Amino acid sequence: MTSPVNLWKQELRGLHSRLAPLFHSVGSQHRCLAYLRGLLSERPSISYAMM
C-alpha cells in the first residue's frame, strides 16, 4: 500500500515534469520544483511569519 506522502511526491513529480519544459535552463527547472515544494509545505512563508 502506498502512503499518502508517497502519493503526494508522485503527483508533485508529475506536475513538475509538465512544467519543467517551460523553463529552459536546468537551474530554473530546479527552482520551479523548489517553489512547488514550498507551496505545499506546512511551514508558513517568511512574509506571513513576520506579520
N, CA, C and O atoms as a DFTB+ gen file, in Angstrom:
204 C
 N C O
     1  1       0.843      -1.188       0.000
     2  2       0.000       0.000       0.000
     3  2       0.884       1.246       0.000
     4  3       1.868       1.315       0.736
     5  1       0.535       2.209      -0.812
     6  2       1.306       3.435      -0.936
     7  2       0.824       4.445       0.090
     8  3      -0.379       4.642       0.263
     9  1       1.765       5.081       0.765
    10  2       1.405       6.065       1.788
    11  2       0.962       7.363       1.121
    12  3       1.329       7.630      -0.023
    13  1       0.173       8.172       1.831
    14  2      -0.253       9.463       1.273
    15  2       0.931      10.366       0.931
    16  3       0.874      11.122      -0.039
    17  1       1.991      10.292       1.714
    18  2       3.170      11.118       1.441
    19  2       3.795      10.725       0.112
    20  3       4.183      11.588      -0.676
    21  1       3.892       9.427      -0.137
    22  2       4.452       8.973      -1.409
    23  2       3.557       9.347      -2.584
    24  3       4.052       9.667      -3.664
    25  1       2.252       9.309      -2.380
    26  2       1.339       9.730      -3.448
    27  2       1.526      11.214      -3.776
    28  3       1.529      11.596      -4.946
    29  1       1.682      12.051      -2.743
    30  2       1.922      13.482      -2.955
    31  2       3.236      13.698      -3.697
    32  3       3.313      14.547      -4.585
    33  1       4.270      12.938      -3.341
    34  2       5.563      13.066      -4.019
    35  2       5.435      12.708      -5.493
    36  3       5.998      13.387      -6.352
    37  1       4.697      11.647      -5.785
    38  2       4.494      11.235      -7.175
    39  2       3.743      12.307      -7.954
    40  3       4.107      12.627      -9.085
    41  1       2.705      12.857      -7.356
    42  2       1.927      13.897      -8.028
    43  2       2.765      15.153      -8.251
    44  3       2.657      15.802      -9.291
    45  1       3.601      15.491      -7.270
    46  2       4.468      16.660      -7.402
    47  2       5.462      16.463      -8.539
    48  3       5.703      17.377      -9.328
    49  1       6.039      15.266      -8.620
    50  2       6.966      14.980      -9.725
    51  2       6.242      15.041     -11.074
    52  3       6.808      15.509     -12.062
    53  1       5.001      14.572     -11.113
    54  2       4.232      14.636     -12.354
    55  2       3.940      16.067     -12.767
    56  3       4.049      16.412     -13.943
    57  1       3.572      16.896     -11.811
    58  2       3.325      18.309     -12.102
    59  2       4.607      18.987     -12.563
    60  3       4.602      19.761     -13.520
    61  1       5.697      18.692     -11.880
    62  2       6.977      19.281     -12.263
    63  2       7.386      18.848     -13.666
    64  3       7.925      19.655     -14.424
    65  1       7.144      17.604     -14.022
    66  2       7.520      17.137     -15.361
    67  2       6.724      17.855     -16.448
    68  3       7.202      18.003     -17.573
    69  1       5.521      18.297     -16.118
    70  2       4.729      19.070     -17.092
    71  2       5.190      20.510     -17.179
    72  3       5.136      21.116     -18.250
    73  1       5.649      21.073     -16.050
    74  2       6.061      22.476     -16.032
    75  2       7.517      22.686     -16.439
    76  3       7.853      23.734     -16.991
    77  1       8.378      21.724     -16.180
    78  2       9.816      21.878     -16.409
    79  2      10.169      22.322     -17.831
    80  3      11.061      23.157     -17.984
    81  1       9.516      21.807     -18.875
    82  2       9.888      22.251     -20.225
    83  2       9.655      23.753     -20.473
    84  3      10.213      24.311     -21.417
    85  1       8.858      24.392     -19.656
    86  2       8.635      25.823     -19.807
    87  2       9.852      26.635     -19.376
    88  3       9.990      27.801     -19.746
    89  1      10.736      26.011     -18.592
    90  2      11.944      26.656     -18.102
    91  2      13.135      26.031     -18.822
    92  3      13.377      24.830     -18.706
    93  1      13.868      26.840     -19.557
    94  2      14.886      26.292     -20.452
    95  2      16.166      25.859     -19.747
    96  3      16.800      24.896     -20.177
    97  1      16.559      26.537     -18.689
    98  2      17.796      26.133     -18.003
    99  2      17.483      25.127     -16.893
   100  3      16.394      25.128     -16.319
   101  1      18.444      24.288     -16.612
   102  2      18.279      23.274     -15.575
   103  2      18.091      23.950     -14.216
   104  3      17.299      23.491     -13.392
   105  1      18.820      25.039     -13.989
   106  2      18.685      25.759     -12.730
   107  2      17.274      26.275     -12.520
   108  3      16.741      26.194     -11.413
   109  1      16.670      26.800     -13.563
   110  2      15.292      27.282     -13.475
   111  2      14.320      26.144     -13.215
   112  3      13.337      26.313     -12.493
   113  1      14.587      25.006     -13.791
   114  2      13.734      23.841     -13.558
   115  2      13.815      23.395     -12.102
   116  3      12.807      23.011     -11.510
   117  1      15.011      23.446     -11.528
   118  2      15.175      23.070     -10.121
   119  2      14.476      24.082      -9.207
   120  3      13.869      23.703      -8.206
   121  1      14.565      25.363      -9.554
   122  2      13.880      26.382      -8.746
   123  2      12.369      26.226      -8.845
   124  3      11.654      26.490      -7.878
   125  1      11.884      25.803      -9.994
   126  2      10.454      25.544     -10.159
   127  2      10.012      24.437      -9.198
   128  3       8.985      24.566      -8.532
   129  1      10.776      23.368      -9.126
   130  2      10.445      22.271      -8.223
   131  2      10.508      22.741      -6.769
   132  3       9.640      22.393      -5.969
   133  1      11.521      23.524      -6.426
   134  2      11.638      24.039      -5.062
   135  2      10.454      24.937      -4.723
   136  3       9.949      24.903      -3.601
   137  1      10.011      25.740      -5.690
   138  2       8.858      26.610      -5.482
   139  2       7.596      25.787      -5.230
   140  3       6.825      26.089      -4.320
   141  1       7.388      24.749      -6.036
   142  2       6.218      23.888      -5.847
   143  2       6.256      23.208      -4.484
   144  3       5.235      23.111      -3.804
   145  1       7.431      22.739      -4.090
   146  2       7.554      22.119      -2.763
   147  2       7.228      23.125      -1.666
   148  3       6.582      22.782      -0.676
   149  1       7.675      24.363      -1.843
   150  2       7.397      25.403      -0.863
   151  2       5.915      25.705      -0.751
   152  3       5.402      25.935       0.344
   153  1       5.227      25.704      -1.881
   154  2       3.787      25.956      -1.853
   155  2       3.045      24.891      -1.066
   156  3       2.037      25.177      -0.421
   157  1       3.542      23.671      -1.118
   158  2       2.865      22.554      -0.474
   159  2       3.389      22.249       0.920
   160  3       2.885      21.345       1.588
   161  1       4.395      22.993       1.367
   162  2       4.968      22.715       2.680
   163  2       4.053      23.216       3.783
   164  3       3.168      24.038       3.548
   165  1       4.277      22.716       4.975
   166  2       3.468      23.107       6.121
   167  2       4.025      24.337       6.821
   168  3       3.360      24.908       7.685
   169  1       5.231      24.753       6.463
   170  2       5.841      25.909       7.105
   171  2       5.216      27.191       6.571
   172  3       4.957      27.299       5.372
   173  1       4.970      28.163       7.446
   174  2       4.442      29.446       6.961
   175  2       5.502      30.180       6.163
   176  3       6.698      29.993       6.389
   177  1       5.074      31.001       5.244
   178  2       6.013      31.781       4.461
   179  2       6.668      32.835       5.333
   180  3       6.144      33.172       6.394
   181  1       7.783      33.349       4.909
   182  2       8.510      34.355       5.686
   183  2       7.664      35.598       5.861
   184  3       7.589      36.141       6.963
   185  1       7.029      36.058       4.805
   186  2       6.222      37.279       4.915
   187  2       5.027      37.083       5.846
   188  3       4.619      38.012       6.542
   189  1       4.470      35.879       5.857
   190  2       3.352      35.594       6.743
   191  2       3.816      35.540       8.194
   192  3       3.133      36.030       9.093
   193  1       4.978      34.943       8.411
   194  2       5.501      34.802       9.762
   195  2       5.865      36.154      10.368
   196  3       5.868      36.301      11.591
   197  1       6.169      37.130       9.541
   198  2       6.571      38.449      10.046
   199  2       5.381      39.325      10.387
   200  3       5.561      40.389      10.981
   201  1       4.190      38.923      10.039
   202  2       3.003      39.743      10.286
   203  2       2.611      39.713      11.737
   204  3       1.632      40.349      12.125
